[in-house]
Amino acid sequence: MLSLLRHAPRSSATMSTIAAKPFKLALVQLAGLGKDKTRNLEIASQGVTRAVQEGKADVVVLPEIFNSPYAVTAFRQYAEPIPSVFPSKASELAQQVSQAESVAALSRMAQTHGVWLIGGSIPEIEQSEDKIYNTCTVYNPQGKAPPYFSPPHPSCLMASPPAPTGDLVAKHRKVHLFDIDIPGKQYFKESETLTGGTQLTTFSTPFGKIGLGICYDITRATKPGEVLAEADEHEAIVYADIDPEFLAATRRGLPVTVQRRFDVYPDISKA
């Protein structure tokens, strides 16, 4: 679900330059989830607490559709409205708890622990169009409060008040829905209930720009790499130290981005 992004390089001289800093990532795998949304959120909160207190994580990631049974018949029942204006303040999210319990809870988790929280995904309802999406939300640990002027003397710059925390800073709607139909073996179609998203999503952090994808979004774009850590089917937290220099060194050794032949085939990024 997580990847570091940078602008496409224009020459071999800039190819290995990555505007990012090392950070510790925690992937939280939950167990004991069921039909009770509130209980599911409590379990998620416990996982975030462990990741921060035991693992000292900077960025915590929760699983896909963790607040709801993973069933096309359940998505609409568990769906919540999610703001599309960023940042959406934590105080505003808290006031919407009756309609968006999961969003308010995730904001509170980020706020409580002072951590960047990628809230897995939850079913989202777009009420104006009555569409359901599989949506990932992201919350910051420290909002940005600009300096302010104290009237009636605008020339007197005052210290900023404490910055708000737990703001919703981004959301990503799953673009590639998972539909499978193998006669006599397996049938599951997200598209029976869900609508696919239409945008790519990134957000900025002190560690660099992070791109979002959900499950099938990632498997359709995966490139060869090194497995840093993995877990089985049980509850677990997987930690990884993300080092941008490792990525930079790999790109220096295998400079595929400057070996493309746009004299032979078109640059689709300019289409």
N, C-alpha and C positions, 0 to 999 in steps of 0.2 A: 504493500500500500504506500510505501514511502520511497521517494527517490530524490536525490539532490540534482538540481538543474542549474545550468548556466547558459549564457547566450552562445549561440553557435559561433565557433571560431572563424576568423577570416584568413588567418595565415598560420603557419607552423609556429611562428614566434609567439602567438597568443593562445595557441591551442591548449596548453596545460595550465592556463591561468583560471583558477576557480575561486570565486568570491564566496568562500565558506570557511567555517571554523569547526574543529572537532567537537563532537557532542556525544553523550551517552543516550542510546535509544533503548526503550523497553517495549516489547510486544507482549501484551497481556492476553493469555488464552484462558477463557472462563469455563467453569463447569457448574452444574446444578441449575442451569437456566431453565425456565419453564413458561407457563402461561401468565404468571403474575408479573406484570411490568414493574411494579414498585420493587418487588423482591429482586428482579433482574438488575435493576439499577443499584440496589444495595450491594449485590455481588460485584458489580463493576466498580463501585466505589471502593470496596475492599481491595480489589486488584490494583487500582491506581495508588492507593495508600501504600501497599507493599512495594510497588515499583519505585516509588519516591523515597520511602523511608529505608528500605533494605538495599535497593539498587542505585539510589542516588541518580535517578534518570533525569535528563533534561527534557526529553520528549517521550511521551507515553502514547501508545496506540492500542485501542480496543478493537474487538472483533467486528466482523460484518453482522448486521442484523442481530445484535445481542439483546435488545429489549423486547424481542418478539419471537414467537416460533417462526422457523424458516419455512414458511408454507405460503403459497400464493393465496390461499383462502384466509390467511391471517393478516396480510400486509395492510389492508385497508382498515381493519379493526384497530390496529396498533399505530396507525399513521398519525403524525403530528404536523402542524404548520411550522415552517422554519423561515425566519426572516431572510430576505434577499438583499438587504442593505448592510454593508459592513464598514466599520465595526458596528455590531448591535450590542449595546451596553448590557453588562451583567444585571444591573438594576432593572432594566426593561424586561429581560428574559425571566427574571424572578417573578415579575408580575403576571406572566403568562403561564404560570405553572399548571393551572387548571386545564389548559388546552395543549400545552407542550411540556409535559412532565419530564421527559427525557432531556430536552434541551436545557431546561432550568437546572436539572441535576448535574449534567455534564459541565455547565458553566460553574456551578458551585464546586465541583471537584477541582477544576483548574484553579479556581480562586483560593480554595483551602490550601492546596499544596504548592501554589506558585510554580506551576509546570505548564509547558506547552502540551495540550491534550488534543490528540486526533481521535475523535470520539467514535471510532469504528464506523458503523453506519446504522441508520434507523429508517423505517418507512416514513416518507414525507408525503403529506397531501398538499397539493397546490389547489387551494379552494376555488380560485377564480376559474380554473379549467377542469376541476374535479379529476385531476390526474394524480397517480401515486408514483413516487420515485424511491429508489434505493439511494439514500443520501448520507454522505460523510460530512460531519461538521468539525470545525477546528476552533479551539479556544486559547487565548493567550494568557500568560501568567501576569503580565504587567501592561496595562493599557498606556497609551501615550497622552499625557495631559499637558497641553502647551502652557507656557507662562501666561499669566493674565494681568490685566490692568485694573487697578482699584479706583473706581470713580469717586469723586469727580475730578481726579487728577490723572488722566491717561498717561502722562509722562512718567508716572511713578510705577515702575515695573515691580510687581510683587512676586514672591516665591510661589511656585505652583502648589496647589493642594495635592494630596496623595493621589496618584493615578489609579483609576479603576482597574480591577482585575477580572478575569473570567469572561472577557468580551468574546463574542462570536466574531471571528475574523474571516472565515471562508466556509464555503460549502461546495461539495462536489456531488453531482448526480451521476450515478453509474451510467456510463455510456453504452457499454456492450453487455446487453442482457444475456443471461445464460439460458439457452433453450437446448434441450437434448431430447431426442426421440429415437431410441433404438428399439425397434419392434421386439416385443417379448422379453426385454431386459430392463430398460429404464426410460421413464418419461417424466420430464419436468420442464416447465416453460415459465420463466419469470415474466415473459411478455403477456401472459394471460391476465396479469394484474398490473404490472409495472410499465412505466413509460421510460424509455432511454433518455439520458441527458444529452445535451447538444454542445457542451463546452468543455474545454480543458481547464484545469484549475491549478493555480499555484498560489502560494502565500509566502511572505517574507518573514524571516526570523533573524535573531542575532547570529545564528549559525549559517545562514545562507537561505537561498530560495528553495522551497520544498514543493514538489509536485504531488498531486493526489491521484489515486486510481483505486478502484474497488475490484478485487478478485479477477474477473474475466477481462477487465480493462488492462490488468498487469500481464496476464498470461499471453495476451495478444501482442505485447510489446517487450517481452522479456528477452534480454540479451545474455550471452554467456557471462558467468561471473563466479566468484568464489562464495560458497555457502559459509557464512560466519557462525551461525547457530541455528538449531532447529529443535522442535519439540514433538512429542508423540500426541496421542489424542486426549491426554489427560490435562487437567488444569496445570498451567505453568506460566512462568514469565521468562522470556528469552531476552537477554541483554546483548547489546553490541556497541562497541566503541566505533563511531563513524569517523573515519579519518579522510578528509578531502585530499590530502597529499597522496594517498594510495591511488585514488582515482586519477589524479593528475599524472602520477608516474605511469599508470597504465596507458593513458592517452598519449603520453610522450613516446612510449614504446610501441604503440600500435595506433598511429595517427590516421585512423580511418576517415575522420571528418575533413581532412585536407587532401585526401586521395580520391575524392569523388570526381566523376567525369561528366560534368554538366555539358561538355561538348558532345557527349554521346547520348545522354538522356536528360530529360528536363529536371530542373530544380522545383519540386512540387511545393516547397515552402513559399515560393513566389507566385504560385498559381492564384 
